[in-house]
Amino acid sequence: MTTPAAGAAPRPRTHDALLKDIEADLRAGTIKVGDRLPGERTLAENYGISRASVREAIRILDAMGVVRSSVGSGPTSGAIVVSDPSAGLSSALRLHVASNRLPVQDIVQTRILLETWTARAGAAREGGDAERKQAAQLLEAMDQPELDRATFHELDARFHVALSSLAGNEVMATIMESLSGSIVGYVKGAMDAMEDWPAVLAALRTQHHGIFDAVQSRDGELAARLLREHIEWFYQRAGDATPPHPIT
């Protein structure tokens, strides 16, 4: 196998031109969310690359949450631009957490920094009625009796994302959703391992209501403090319940 000379620029991949052009078209508005990309044959002919290279580019865009692709024929086939940034970020972060490159503890610290900021911003922001309503509905759903752990975990994650959305910052909300998704396996594993789950569940419900009430009362400092205490409390319990190596 021939190796490149030291200092030589890496050889460009054949599908890079297609990726760069799609990015340029998105920036220019030539391609918009909901649009369908041309078929494999057309893209291959336009860029002078193989259909295999086109498929590789589409797979990358799919993994990044830029398009949703499906095989077959008909109105739902092909690659459609969707722009779901949290999906791609969550997948990438989750893999790096699984490899122990990104420690769960560091993810938790980042969550605290971001969620306390969004709590202050969300409490001070005018508007956000839709997000507040969604958070209230999630609280009500989490209060339902005989809720299984998996369902509670899903609702819990969505509640935190809804709270973060109150700040009105799309980038922050996307990052929060991605961070939540990156440790979904760890959190679920910790919940499953908690022998005193009924007591933990009652405490989580009380904490959630306290945080939401503080946001509703426009007390950002109290909401931020309660969020910090809530997150630190849960991960302390998670660390006590799970083995040394995170479940991912």
C-alpha positions in Angstrom: 0.0 0.0 0.0 1.4 3.4 -1.0 1.5 5.9 1.9 1.3 9.7 1.3 4.5 11.7 1.7 5.0 13.4 5.0 3.2 16.8 5.0 1.2 16.0 1.9 -2.4 17.2 1.8 -5.0 14.4 2.3 -6.5 13.2 -0.9 -10.0 14.7 -1.3 -12.9 12.2 -1.1 -14.9 11.9 -4.2 -18.2 12.9 -2.5 -16.8 16.0 -0.9 -17.7 18.2 -3.9 -21.3 17.1 -3.6 -21.4 17.8 0.2 -19.9 21.3 -0.3 -22.3 22.2 -3.1 -25.3 21.1 -1.1 -24.1 23.3 1.8 -23.7 26.2 -0.6 -27.2 25.7 -1.9 -28.6 25.6 1.6 -26.9 28.8 2.4 -28.1 30.5 -0.8 -31.6 29.2 -0.3 -31.5 27.3 -3.5 -32.4 24.2 -1.5 -34.8 24.6 1.4 -36.3 22.3 4.1 -38.9 20.0 2.5 -37.1 20.0 -0.9 -36.1 16.7 -2.4 -32.6 16.2 -3.7 -32.1 15.0 -7.3 -31.8 11.2 -7.8 -28.6 9.3 -7.5 -28.1 9.0 -11.3 -28.6 12.7 -11.8 -26.2 13.7 -9.0 -23.6 11.2 -10.2 -23.7 12.6 -13.7 -23.6 16.2 -12.5 -20.6 15.7 -10.4 -18.8 13.0 -12.4 -18.7 10.6 -9.5 -20.0 7.1 -9.0 -23.4 6.4 -7.6 -21.7 4.7 -4.7 -20.0 8.0 -3.9 -23.4 9.7 -4.1 -24.9 7.2 -1.7 -22.0 7.8 0.7 -22.7 11.5 0.7 -26.4 11.0 1.3 -25.6 8.6 4.2 -23.4 11.3 5.7 -26.1 14.0 5.4 -28.7 11.6 6.8 -26.5 10.9 9.8 -26.0 14.6 10.3 -29.7 15.2 10.4 -29.7 17.3 7.2 -31.7 14.9 5.1 -34.0 12.0 5.6 -33.5 9.3 3.0 -35.7 6.3 2.0 -35.4 3.7 -0.7 -38.0 2.7 -3.2 -40.2 4.8 -5.4 -43.0 7.2 -4.9 -43.5 10.5 -3.1 -41.7 9.5 0.1 -38.6 8.0 -1.6 -35.2 9.7 -2.1 -33.5 12.2 0.1 -35.6 15.1 1.6 -34.1 18.0 3.4 -35.3 18.0 7.0 -32.6 19.9 9.0 -32.7 18.1 12.4 -29.4 19.2 13.9 -29.9 17.6 17.3 -30.2 14.2 15.8 -26.7 14.3 14.3 -25.1 15.9 17.3 -26.7 13.4 19.7 -25.5 10.5 17.7 -21.9 11.8 17.5 -21.8 12.7 21.2 -23.3 9.4 22.3 -20.6 7.5 20.4 -17.9 9.6 22.0 -19.4 9.1 25.5 -19.5 5.3 24.8 -15.8 5.4 23.9 -15.1 7.2 27.2 -13.6 10.1 25.2 -16.3 12.4 26.7 -16.8 11.6 30.4 -20.4 11.6 31.6 -19.2 13.9 34.4 -18.2 16.5 31.9 -21.5 16.2 30.1 -23.3 16.8 33.4 -21.2 19.9 34.1 -22.0 21.3 30.7 -25.7 20.6 31.2 -25.6 22.5 34.5 -23.9 25.5 32.8 -26.4 25.6 29.9 -29.5 24.8 31.8 -28.9 27.4 34.5 -28.3 30.0 31.9 -31.5 29.0 30.0 -33.5 29.1 33.2 -32.5 32.7 33.9 -33.1 33.7 30.3 -36.4 31.8 30.1 -37.7 33.3 33.3 -36.9 36.8 32.1 -38.2 36.4 28.5 -41.6 37.7 27.5 -43.6 35.2 25.5 -42.7 31.5 25.2 -46.3 30.5 25.9 -46.1 27.4 23.7 -43.0 26.2 25.4 -44.5 26.9 28.9 -47.6 25.0 27.9 -45.6 22.0 26.7 -43.5 22.0 29.9 -46.7 22.0 32.0 -48.2 19.2 30.0 -45.0 17.1 30.4 -45.1 17.8 34.2 -48.7 16.6 34.3 -47.8 13.4 32.3 -44.9 12.7 34.7 -47.3 12.9 37.6 -49.5 10.1 36.3 -49.5 7.1 38.8 -47.9 3.8 37.9 -45.7 5.4 35.3 -42.9 3.0 34.2 -39.3 4.1 34.4 -38.7 4.2 30.6 -41.7 6.4 30.0 -40.8 8.7 32.9 -37.2 9.0 31.5 -38.5 10.0 28.1 -40.8 12.6 29.6 -38.1 13.9 31.9 -35.7 14.4 29.0 -38.4 16.2 27.0 -39.2 18.4 30.0 -35.6 19.6 30.3 -35.5 20.4 26.6 -38.8 22.3 26.9 -37.4 24.4 29.7 -34.3 25.2 27.7 -36.5 26.2 24.8 -38.0 29.0 27.0 -34.9 31.0 26.5 -35.8 31.5 22.8 -32.3 30.4 21.7 -32.5 27.7 19.0 -28.8 26.9 19.2 -29.0 26.4 23.0 -32.1 24.3 22.7 -30.4 22.1 20.0 -27.3 21.7 22.1 -29.4 20.8 25.2 -31.4 18.2 23.2 -28.1 16.7 21.9 -26.5 16.6 25.4 -29.6 14.9 26.7 -29.5 12.3 23.9 -25.8 11.7 24.4 -26.3 10.1 27.8 -29.7 8.6 27.3 -28.3 5.1 27.9 -26.5 6.1 31.0 -29.5 7.7 32.6 -31.8 4.9 31.7 -29.3 2.4 33.1 -29.1 4.4 36.3 -32.8 4.6 36.7 -33.2 0.8 36.1 -30.6 0.1 38.8 -32.1 2.3 41.5 -33.7 0.0 44.1 -35.4 2.9 45.8 -37.1 4.1 42.6 -40.5 5.1 44.2 -38.6 7.5 46.6 -36.5 8.8 43.7 -39.5 9.3 41.5 -41.3 11.3 44.2 -38.2 13.5 44.7 -37.8 14.1 41.0 -41.5 15.1 40.7 -41.2 17.6 43.5 -38.0 19.0 42.1 -39.5 19.4 38.6 -42.5 21.3 40.0 -40.3 23.6 42.1 -38.2 24.4 39.0 -41.2 25.1 36.8 -42.9 27.2 39.5 -39.8 29.3 39.8 -39.7 29.9 36.0 -43.4 30.7 36.0 -42.8 33.2 38.8 -40.1 34.9 36.7 -37.5 34.0 39.4 -34.6 33.0 37.2 -32.0 32.8 40.1 -34.2 30.4 42.1 -34.9 28.3 39.0 -31.2 28.2 38.2 -30.3 27.1 41.7 -33.0 24.5 41.8 -31.9 23.1 38.5 -28.3 22.8 39.6 -29.3 21.0 42.8 -31.7 18.8 40.9 -29.1 17.7 38.3 -26.3 17.2 40.9 -28.7 15.2 43.1 -29.8 12.9 40.3 -26.3 12.1 39.1 -25.1 11.5 42.6 -27.8 8.9 43.0 -27.0 7.6 39.5 -23.3 7.2 40.5 -24.3 5.3 43.6 -26.6 3.0 41.7 -24.5 2.1 38.6 -21.2 0.2 38.2 -17.9 2.2 37.8 -18.2 2.1 34.0 -21.1 4.1 32.5 -23.9 2.2 30.8 -24.2 3.5 27.3 
